[in-house]
C-alpha cells in the first residue's frame, strides 16, 4: 500500500503515515462535522518509503553512514547528513509509486491540476514528548504531477537533515526504525491572506485556561523563522465555553514583512515583501475569526484530551479559515506544576536591550555573536548566543548553550518553541541585540520579570529558589496577592493563594494605556504638538479614542481576573496623585498643581468631580466589559481614599450611573480603610460598602502624621506602632460586628511574624502580599494560627489541683 487518502486515516495510523498525517486524517474525519475546516489530501505510506530505499538499494548504505556519526562532538554531522540526503536524491521513484501519487493527485485536484502543499511526516513524529517541529522539509504551492513526485522525493531526503539526525540522537530514536511519510494537501492561499500558529495553553507558564493564537500576513514561515513579530491574541477558555467575549488580550505585532510566492517561473519560490503601513497597523484577524479559531482549537484539544500546538491559515481568495496541522504540546504536559523554581535578580546594571521573554529563568554567561550555525567554535552552558534569528538549521547547536538572544521573533517562533522544549532561557525579538551586545562580553539574561526579558551588562547576582507548592498549606485566614502587572498573572496563579486582594490599576494605565483618560475624552481640545501626534499614533484604528482606553484597561484587568478565575480579584479604582496623572500622555493639560498631592485631589474625590468625571466613566466601562462582556464576574471593585460617608454614597451612585450597580451579577464594592475617618465611622461605612481593605501605608501616614515619601521622617514610619495597631484593631472589630469582610494589604505581615499574629488574633479575614513575600507571609500566618489555637485550648482547659 503506497497511498492512503485522508478520509481513510486516523490517529492510530502513526506507524503507517507519521504523526502529522495521522493527525490530519483524524481531524478531517472526526472534526469536520463539528465545523473544523481541514484541507483534504492524501499521504504516502511508510511502506512506500521502505520500498523506495530497497528498490534503490540504499537502506544498508544509510545504516553504514549513521554508524560513522561522531556521537560525542557531532563533528562530522554536516558531512554525514549531506551524504545521506544525496543517496536518497540520487534514487529513482518506481513507476508504481509514481502512478499511485499521480492518480491520487489527479483525484484530489479534480478537473484541472491544483496547487498543493507537500509536507514531511516521520513515523515517530509529534509524540507527546517529542515535537520534531521544523526537523523535516515542506514544499508549498506545488502544481503538476511531476513536481509533486519530485517534492515527495525531496521530503524523503529530509529525513536526514542535520537537525533531524541530531534531534533523533537527542531523543534516543534509532534512525533505522523511522520512516518518512509525505502528506499532499490542497493549498490554502494564505500568501494573499494570513496564517499563524496557536497553543491551547499559555506557552510560557503552562496556564491551561488560556490559549495563545498568533498570526502574520502571508505565509506562516515568517512566524516559524522568527523573522517578524506577529499579532498575538490571548483567549480565555471558560468565557469561550460560556459564549462570552473570550479575547482577554490583543497585541499588535510589527508584521514588517509579508511572505508571498514570487512571480517567477517556479511558483513555489517565496519572497518577503515589505508590508504596507495600513496592513501593519491592523490585526490579521477580526474578533469573529479569532473566536472561530479558538473554538476549533478547543475542539481539537478536547478531542485529543491534551494541550495542542496548532497551525492555521486563512485563504485570501475565499476568506476561509483552515487548520493545517495539530500536534501535542511538548513542554508543559510532563511538568510537575507543584514544583516551582523562582528566580530573583539581586542587583541591576546597565540595560543593553530587551525583548520577548521565553521561560522564567535568569542566566549569566559570555556572549558569542553568530551570523549562521556553522563554524561556531566551542560552545558550552556558559555561552549565550546572540544572532539575528533562529531557524531549524540551528537546532543541533541549541542544546549546547546556556541562553539565546535574537533580533527577531515572537513567542511562537521556532526559537521560542525549541528554547522552551530544551529548557534554555531565551529573549527573542529584541530588534537590536546584535548591535547592542558585544561579542565575548559578560551579560545577564533575565526572563524572571514576566513577558518582557532584559539583558544587562555584566554578570549580576541572582537567587534561585525551589518551592514545592504541594507542601504549603494555606491558613484559614485567606492569603491573597497584591498584583499590578498582567504579564505576571499566569505564572503567579500557580502559587498557593485565595485570589487577589489588591489589583493596582495604576500600573496598567501607565504601561498599557499610557494616555490620560481626559486627553482621550477631550482629544480635540488638546493643543497641537508632539503629545497630540503621539496619542494619535498610539490610538490609530480607534474612531472613538475613549474606546482605546476601555479596551486597553479591560485587557489588563481581564488578564489578571482570568488568571485567578473563579477566585476573587479585587481591583482598586485609579489612585494616582495629581503629579502622577500629569505624567501620563496629555495629563499636564488636565491636572492641577498641588503642594502636597499625597493629601490632595486623589481617590474618591476625583471620580465625581467635573475635572475627572468623564475619565472615571471610562474606568467603569472597562470594568463592566471585564465583568459582563468577558464574563469574569469574579472581579470586585474597591474605592480608594474615600474621606466621608457622603463621598462614598456619591461614588456608589455614580458607578451605578456608569453601569456598575452594586449587587448586579454579584458585584461587590469595597472601600479602602486608610484614613482615620474610615476607622472611626467604620460601622457607618459598612452600611455603604460590601467590604474593607486596610491600606496600612496610608493609615500609618495619617495616624502618625508622617509623609510616607519623606526621607527625613522614614525612621518614624512604622506600621507596628501601637497607635496604628489600635486603629487596625478598631477597624477589624467594627467589621466583625457588622459582618463585613475585611483584609489588609501590606508588607508587615510577611516581614514581622508578630504582626501577622496580631492580625490573626484580631480576627482579620484575609491578608494580601506582594508576590515575593507571599510564601513567607503564609508561613507567618500558619504559625500565628497555630499559636492562637494553642492559646484558645489553654483558655478552655479547666485548672486542676
N, C-alpha and C positions, 0 to 999 in steps of 0.2 A: 504494500500500500504506500504510494508516493504522496498522495494528496488527501487532505480532509478539508471539507468546507466548514466555515464557522458554524453553520446550522447543525453540524454533526459532532461538535467539540464541546466538552465540558471540563470542569476543573480537575476531574480525575484523569485527564489525558496529558498531564505534565510530562510523563516519560516519553510520550509519543510526539508532542508538539511544543514542549517547553512551557515555562511558566507564563510568559507573556501571551502566547497564543491560546493557551488553555483558559486564561482569564478572560480574553476577548470573546472566545466562544461561549464561556459560561455566562457572561453579561449579555451577549447577543441573544442567547436562548432563554435566559431566566428573567432578565430585567427590561427588555424592550417593551414587553406587555405592560410594564409599570411606568412607561414614559421615558426611560433612559434610552437615548439615541446613540447607537454604536454602528459605525460604518461596516458594511458587510465585507467579507473576504474569504480567503482560504489559506491553508498552511501546508508547506511541505513537511513531511514527517521525519522523525529520527531515522527510520528505516531507509528513507531516501538518501540521507546523509551518509550512513554507514555503507550503503551500496555504492555511492559515489566514490568513497575512499577505496573500497575494494576493487571496483572496476578500473580505477586508475593506479592500483597497486601502491598506495602511499600510506596505508594505515601503519605498517611497521616502520616506515621511514619517519613518520611523525613521532612514534614512540621512541625511536632512537634519538631523535633531536631533543625531546623532553628529558631524556636520561642524561644528556650532556649539559643541562642547565645548571649554572652556578647557583645553588640554593642558599648560599651564605651571603654573598655580596651582590648577587644578580648582575655581575659584571658583563656577562655575555647575553643578557636578556634581549637586547636590541637585535643582535645577530641571530639568535635562535628564533625569535618571533618572525623576522624577515624571511628566513629560510622556510619556516613552516607555512607562512602565507603564500610564498612562492610556489611551493609544492601543490597547494590547492588551486591557485590561479592558473597554473600550467595544465591542470587536469581538464578533462572533457566531460561535459554533461551528456549522458547517454540519450539516444533517440527516444527511448521510452519515457524518461523523466522529462525531456524537452516537450514531447507531445502532451504529457499529463499537465504540465504547467500551462502550456499554450491553450489547452482545452478548458482548463479551469478559469484562465484569464478571459477567454472569449465568453464564457458563460457569465462571468462577473460583469463584463463590460456591456453586454447586450448588443445592440445594433452596430455600434462603432467603438473602436478602441478607446478606453478611458484611462485617465491618469490614475496611478495607484502609488501607495506608499509601500515600500518593501523593507521589512524590519526583521532583525535577527531575534531569535528566541531560544536560549540554551535550555537543555533539559534539566538543568539544576538551577534554573533562574527564578528569581523573585520568591525565594523561600523566606520564611518568617525571620530568619536571622542573617540573610544574605541577599542584598537587593540586586547585585550585578548592574546597578544603574550606570549607563553610559559605557559599559565594557565592550559592547559589540556594535557593529555598524548598522545604520539605517540609510535608505535612499528614497528621496521624495520626488514626486511628480514624474514618475517613470511611465512611459507610454509606448506601447507596442510589444509584441511577444518576445522579440529578440532581446530588447533592452530589459525586459522583466527577467528573462532567463539569465542574462549576464549579471543582473543585480543579485539574483539568488546565489550565484557562484561567489560573488564578492562578499555576500553575507556569510557563506560557508567559511571563507578565508578569515573573516573577522573573529572566528572562534580563537584565533591565535594572535590577536593584537597583543602588544607588550603588556598593556594594562590588564587584559583578560587573563593572560598567563599568570601575572603576579597576583591578581585577585584570587584565582583558584589556589595558588600556593598558600596565600594567607588564610584562606578559608578551609584548607585541608582537603580539597577535592582532588580526585585522581583525574588527570587530563583525559585519559583514555576511556573514562566512563561517561563522558559528557558529549552529547551530540548537538547539532545545530539545526533547529527547525527555522523556516523562514515564513513569516506572515506577509501575505499580499492583500492589501486592504484599500478599498476605494478612497481616493484622495479627497481630503477636506481642504477647500481653498482658503486656508487661513492666511495665506500670503497676502490676500486682499481683504482679510478680516482681522482676527486676533486669535491668540492662543495662550495657553499657560498651564500651570500645574496647581495642585491642591493637596493639602494634608487634612485628613479628617480629625486630627488632633492638633493642638497648637505645637508646632515642631520644636520650639526651644525648651519649653517646660514639660511637655507631655500632658498638658491640661486637656482633659478628654471632652469637656463640654463646649469647646470652641474649635472651629476649623478655620484654616487659612487658605484662601484662594488668591492666586496672583496671576497677572496677565500682562502681555505686551501686544503692540500692533505687529501684525505679520507672523512669521513662523516662530515657533517656540524655542528654537535653538539659541536665541539671544538670552533666554532665561537660563537654559542649561549651562551655557558658557559663561554666564555672569557678565555679559558684555554691557548690559544696561540695568538700571534699577526699575523694576516693574511696579505697576499698581498692586496694592495689597488690600484684601478685603477679609476682615475677621467676622465670622458668623457664629452666633450663639445657638447651639442645638436645641435647648429647651424652648426658646422662643420660636424657633423654626417649627418644632413639633406642635406648638400651641397655635400656630397660624398667626403669630405676632410678627412685627417687623424685626428680623433677626440680625441685621447688619450692625454690629456694635462699633466697628472701626472701618474707615476707608482712608487709605493713604495713597496719594498720587505720586507715582514714580516719574522720573525724568523722561523715560521712553525715547531717548535721543535718536535711536536708530530703529529702522523697520526692515526686517529681513524678508525679501521677496525673491521670486525667480527672475533671473536675468533674461533679458530679451536677446538671447543668443541662439546658436544652432542647437545647443544642448539645453532643453527646457528644464532639466533638473539642476542646473547650475544656479547657485544663490548669490545674492548680492545684498549688502547692507546699505540702505539709503538713509539720509537724514530725514527724520520725521518732521512734518510740518508743525509750525507753532500751535495751530489750532488743535491738532490731534494730541500734541504733547500736553496740552492744558485741559484735556477731557479724559475721563475714565474710559477704559476699553470696554467696560460692560455697564449696562444700565442696572438699576436696582432689581428690576424684574428678572434680568438674566442672571445676576448674582444669586438671587434666591432660587431660581430654577436649577442652576448648577449645584447649589448647596443641597437642595432636595435630592438630586441624583446622587451626590456624594454620600449623603446619609443612607440612601437605599443600598448603595454599594457596600458601605461599612456594615450595615445591618445584615446584608446577605452573607458576607464573608465572616461576620462576627469578630472583626478585628479592625484596628485602625488601618487606613489605606493611604497610599501615595498615588495620586491620580493625575493623568494628563488630559487636557480638554482643548477643544478648538472651536472656533466659530467660522463658518463658511461665509466669506464676504459677498458671495454671489447670491446665495439663498437665504442668508441671515439666520441659518440654523446652527444650533449648538450641538456638539458631539463629544462623547467620551472616547478617547483614543487608547487609553491604557489604564490599568489599575493593578498595583502591586502592594503587598503588605508593607506597612511602615516598619522599619527595621531597628529603630533606635530605642524607643521608649517602652515597647511592649514587654521587653525582658528585664527592665529595670525594677528594682525594689523601691517603690515610691516612699517607703518608710525611712530609707537611708538617704540622708541629705548631707552634702558637703558644702559648707558655706565658705566663701572667700571674702576677706575684708582687707582692703588696701589701707596700710597704716601711715602712709605719707603720700604726698603728691609732688610731682616735679613739673618740668616744662612739658606742656601738652604739644605733641608733634602733629597728630591728626586724629580723626575719629571716623567711625563708620557703623555698619550693622553688626552687632554682637552675635556670635554663634556660640551657644553654650553659656556657662556662668563662671568659668574658671579665670584665674589670674596666672600669667606665665611671664617669667623674666628670661631673657636669653640674648643671644648675639645674632644680629641680622645677616642674612645673605640675600642680596638683591639679584633676582633671576629674570631673564627675558624668555627663557624656554626651559623645559625639564631636562635638557641634555647638557652634558659636561658640567655637572653641578659640583663636582668635587666631593669632599667629605661632609656629610650631614649627620646630625645626631639630635637627641632630645633637647639639647640646649640651643638648637638652631631655630630661628624664626624666619621663615622665608617671606620675602616681600616681592610681589610681582604685579603685573597689570591685571591678569585674570587667570583663572584655573579652568582647564578643560580636562576631559577624561584622560588625556595623554599624561597628565601629571600624577595620576593615581599611584603608580609604583613608588613615587618619592614621598608621598604624604605620610606614610606610616613611619618614616624615619625621623620626622621633625617634631618640634615641640609646639609650634604655632604657625599660623598662616595669616598673612595680611595682603589684601588685594585692592587695587584701584576700583575695580568694577565688581558688580554682583549684588544680588539681593538675598533674602532669607531662603529662597527656594532655588538658588543657583546650584550648579554641580558642586562648587567649592563648599557651600554651606552644607549640602546633603552629606558629602563624604566626610567633612570635618566632624559632623555630629556622629556619624557611624563609627569613626575612628576614635572619638573622644578627644579630639585635638581642638584646642581653643582657636577661633578664627575671628577676624574682623574684616568684613568684605564691604566693598562699595565705598571706600574712603575717598576716592576721587584723585587724591594727590599723594598717595602713600609712597610711590617710587621716587618722588621728588622731595617729600618732607622728611623721609627717613634715609639716613646714610648707610652705606654698606659697612659691614663689620663693626656695627655700633651696638652698645648695650641699651636695651629698651625694656619697658614693662608693658605688657599687653593685658588689659583688664576687660573682662566681659561680665563683671560682677555688679554692674550698676543698671541692669535692665537691658533693653533692646539696643541701646547705644553703647558701642565699645570704644575705649580710649587707649591711645598709645602714648606713653610718657617716656621722656629721655631718662636713661639710667636704669639700673636695677633697684627698684624700690622695695621696701619691706612689706610683706603682707602676711596675713594669718589664715590658716586653713583649719577648719573645724568640722569633724564628722559628727552628725547628730542622728540618733535612731529615734524617729518620732514615735515608734510603737512603744517605746519605754517611757514616754512622757504622759503622765496622767493629768488631765485637765482638772482644776479645782472646781468646787461647787460654785464659788464666785466666778462669774464669767470673765474669761481672759480674751480681750479683743485687741485689734490692731489699730494704730494710727497710720493712715496712708495718705499719700498725695500724688504719687507718680503711677499712672496707669501701666507703665511698662513693667513695673514690679509686681503687679497684681496676680498674674497667673502663677509664677513660682512661689509667691508668698501664700497662696491659697492652700498649699500642701502643709504648711506649718500647723501645729495644733492650735486651734482658735475657736472662738464663738462668734466670729464675724468682725466687722469693722465698726469701732466705736466712734471714730472721727475720720471722715474723709474731708481733707482740706482742699476746698475748691480753688484756692488761690494759685496753687502750683499749675493746675490745668489751664487756668486763664492765662497765666504768664507764659507757659511753654507751648501750649497747643493753640490757644486763641490768639494771644499776643496783642490784641487790639482792645482799647477801652470800649465798653458797650455803647456808651453815648456817642462815640465817634462813628459808630455804625448806624445808630438810630438817626443821628443828625449829620450824616455824611455830607450832604450838600452844603451844610453850613460851615464845614471846615475851611480853613484858609488854604489857598492853593500853595503847593510846595512839595518838598520831598516826602513828608509824612503822608499827605493825601495820596500821592502817587504810589507809595509803598502799600498803603491799605488797599488801593485799587488792584494792585498786583496780587496781593495775598487772597483777596476775595473774588478773584476772577471766576466767572461762571455763576455767580450769585446775583440775580437781578435785584433781589431784596437783600441788602448786606446784613440785615439783622439775622437772616436765616443762617448765615455763616457762623455767627456766634452761637446760635442754638444748636446747630449740627455739631460743631467742634466741641462745645462743652458737654453735650449729650454723649458723644462718643467717649470722652474721657471718663465721665461719671459712669456711663453704661458698662465700660470695660471692667471697672472695679466691682460694680454691682453684680456683673455676670460671673466674675472670678469667684465670688463668695456665695453665690446663689445656692440654696434659698436662705442662707444665714442673713441676719440683719446687717445692713450697711447704712450708717447714719452720715449723711452729707451735710456739712455746715455751709450755710449760705455765705457768700463772699464777705470776708472780714479784713480786706485791705485797709490800711490807713490812707489818708489823702495823698501823702507823699509817694506811697506805693502805687496807688491808682494812677498818679500823674506820670509814672514811668512807663505805663502801657502806651502803645502807639495811639496818638491823638489825645492822650489823657490830660496833657497840660492845658488844653483849651477848655476843660470841663471841671478841673479840680481847684478848690480854693487853697490858699497858702495858710498854714496854721503854725502857731508857735509850738504846740505840743500835740501832734497828730495822734499819739497814743491815747489821749483822753479827749479826742475831738470828734470829728464827723465820721464815725465808723459804726459798723454793725447795724442794728435795727433802725436807728435814726435816719440812716441813708435811704432805706427802702421806700418809705412813704414821702420822702422829700421830693419836691419838683425838680431838684437838681439831679436826681438819680432814678426816679420812679420808673421811667421808661426802660432804663437799663436793668432794673430789678425784674421787670416783666419778662425780659429775655432769660434771666436765670430760672424763673418759674417755668417758662416754656420748655427749657432744656430738661428740667426735672420731670415735667409732665410727659415729655417724649420718652424718657427712660422708663418711667413707671407704667404708662398706659400704652404707648405705641410699641415699645420693645417688650413690654410685659414683665419688667423687672420690679415687681411690687414689693420686693424685699428692701427697697430703698426707702429710707425715712429721712426727714428733714430737720435740721437744727438751726435755730435762730441765735446768732451771737450778740453779745453786748447789748442786751435788752435792759434798759435802765429802769423803766417804770411799768406798772401794770397796764396803764393806758397805751403805752407803746406796744406792748405785747398784743393787746387786742387789735390795735390798728394793723399790725403786720399780719396777724391771722386773717383779718377781713380782707386785706389786700391780696394775700395769697389765694383766697377763695375767688376773688375777682379775676385772678390770673389763672384759674383752672385747677388750683390745688386746694380742694376743700378737705378740711380735717375730717377724717373718718371715711372719705370716699375711697373705695377699693382698699380699705385698711390703712389709709395714710395716717401716720402718726407724726406729730410735730413736737420736737423737743426744744428746750432752750438751754443755753449755757448758764451755769451758775459761776459767775466770775466777778460780780460786783456785790459789795456788802448788802445793797438793797435786795438782791436776789435771795440772800440768806435770811435777812430779817423778815421779808414778806414771802418766804418760800411756800407757805400753805396757800396764800392767795395766788401765787404764780402757778401752783399745781392745779388750780381750777381752770387755767387758761391753756396749759401745755400738757402733753402726754408723758413727758419725761424730762429728766435733768441730766446734764453732764457737767461736772465740776471742772472748770478750767483753772488748774491750780496756779499757773503762771500769773494770769491777770488777777486772780483772787489774792495771791500773795502780794502783788504790787499795790493793790488798792487797800488791802488791810494794813500793810506796813508803811504805806505812803512812799514807796520806792519805785522810781522809774526802772523797769527791768532791763532797759537798754543802757543804763548808766554804769560805766566802768568804775566811777568813783564810789558808788554805793554797792557794788557787786558783793562785797563781803557781808553785807547785811541782808541780802536777799536769800531767804531760807523758807522753803515750804514746810519744814519741820518746826517752825516757830510755834510756840503754844497758842498764840492768837490766831494764827492761820488754821491750826488743827482744830481749834474750838469752832471757828467758822464752818469748817468742813463737817465736824460732828453735828452742829446745829442743822445744816442742810440735809444730812443723811437722816437725822431724827424726824425732820418735817416730812421728808419723802416717805419714810416708813409709816408715819401717822396718817398720811393721805393716800397711801397705796400707790405712790408714784415711783416709777423706775428711776434709779439714779446710778450714775457711773462717774468715774474720774479719768481724765486724760492727763498723763504727766510722767516724768522720768523718775520721780522719787520712789514709787513702789518697787522699781527694779533695782535702784541704787541702794536703797536702805530697807533691809528686811523688817525693821521695826516700824517703818511707815506702812508697809503692806499689812503688818499685823494690826496696826491701828485701824486701818480701813476695814479689814475683815471683822474686827471686834465691834466696830460701829454698825456693821450690817450693810455695807455697800453692795449693790447688785453686780457691778462689773468694774473692771479696771482695764484701761486701754494703754498699750505700749507701742513705742516705736519698734520697727521690726528687729533691730539689733539688740533690743532689750527684752523681747518677748519671752524667750526661754528662761532667762534669769528671773524675770517677773513671775512666771508660772511657778518656778521653784520656790520663790519667796512666799507666794500665795498659799502653796500647799503646806509649807512649814507653818504659816500663820494659822491655817485652818486646823492643822493637827494640834497645835498648841491650844487653840480655842476649844477644841473638843476635849482635850485633857482637863482644861480648866472647868468646863461645864460638868464633866463627870465628877470632879472633886467637889464642886458645889452641891451636887445631888447626893453624894455619898454621906450617910449619917455618921456622926462621930461615935467611936466605940471607946470603951474604957478598958 
